[in-house]
Amino acid sequence: MSVSFPITVAWVFVSQLALAQGGEVIPADTPAPAIDRGRFVGNAYVNDFLGLSYPLPDEWFVNPDLSPVPAGAVKKLTSGALLLFVADKRRPQGNFRNRVLLIADDASNYDPGLTAEGYAAKFMNATGQKQAVEPLQSATVEFAVQHFHRADYRDGSETAVLYKSFVCTKVKGYWVSWTFVGGSSTELDELVNSLKRLSLQTVENPVELQPARSAEPSSIHNGAAHGQASTGPIRRVRISQMVSDAFVIRKIQPAYPDEARRQHVHGNVVLKAEISHTGDVSELTVVSGDPLLAPSALEAVKQWKYKPYLLNGQPVDVETQVTVTYQLSP
């Protein structure tokens, strides 16, 4: 099936590109859209209509010249897409600012079969028409238990080479896209990873995982979660450690192993954890950590209890990461 785009779509992408480079936004004469324009609570952008909360990276500030908040005046692109905010971070060595901008685009203007990958591809096709633009990578990524598509590119058309990333997903009938601008690929990764702090109340395209495979030697299993005949695939979602930490309701502190203490061994033990829909730890696997510390971490974390994680109102199994820190007293 072919995918058609409205003729005004080019204006969306051109305007996004201009904003990423510090250009002007042309306001539309049409009335403001029904979508919530959003607000800032402290340093976090909140949009009630989209059910979205996004804390800005530290030391960032809302650009008052380009953003509709906090002044309250809506900023629209000529296509009708809504500019939600532009935020900058001034670099100490000069006037260049790292930048992130957020735009919401009504999905009803597009083919219903359009995917996040297709939406990002259209942006990249328009961007690639510029000279000195080099695509770097394009991949499906996961934030807030939702699929996004990320397209990175290097832009050498300005006074300095900039690294940019276009990250998009569909939320409540809108294509929502972040454009990040950094001075290097490493810096760009750090900016995009700020989406790990994103919260979505409604997940439209959730990350779904298949049941876990047979345990590795470094794993532990609890109860009847394993060894029973399965009646079908069990839906599990992956969430970040930052999110799962907020759901812990009982945390058992690990005992510091005597041998590790004698040898002055310290550091982190990182575990991959599978948590059942009832909030019990059903499986743990050691990802990294000293062998003298890992058994103690496994023994403690398997006793942790979590508040059930709800996906669209229903408790689901989750996969996350747990970090246990061992520090010797001075």
Sequence and secondary structure as in RCSB ss.txt:
>XXXX:A:sequence
MSVSFPITVAWVFVSQLALAQGGEVIPADTPAPAIDRGRFVGNAYVNDFLGLSYPLPDEWFVNPDLSPVPAGAVK
KLTSGALLLFVADKRRPQGNFRNRVLLIADDASNYDPGLTAEGYAAKFMNATGQKQAVEPLQSATVEFAVQHFHR
ADYRDGSETAVLYKSFVCTKVKGYWVSWTFVGGSSTELDELVNSLKRLSLQTVENPVELQPARSAEPSSIHNGAA
HGQASTGPIRRVRISQMVSDAFVIRKIQPAYPDEARRQHVHGNVVLKAEISHTGDVSELTVVSGDPLLAPSALEA
VKQWKYKPYLLNGQPVDVETQVTVTYQLSP
>XXXX:A:secstr
      TTHHHHHHHHHHHHTT      SS   SS   EEETTEEEETTTTEEEE  TT EE TTT STTT   E
E TTS EEEEEEEEE TTSS EEEEEEEEEEGGGS TT  HHHHHHHHHHHHTTSTTEEEEEEEEEEETTEEEEE
EEEEE SSSS EEEEEEEEEETTEEEEEEEEESSHHHHHHHHGGGGG EESS SSB  B    S  TTEEE TTS
SSS  SS   EEE  HHHHHTTEEE       HHHHHTT  EEEEEEEEE TTSBEEEEEEEE  TTTHHHHHHH
HTT EE  EEETTEEEEEEEEEEEEE    
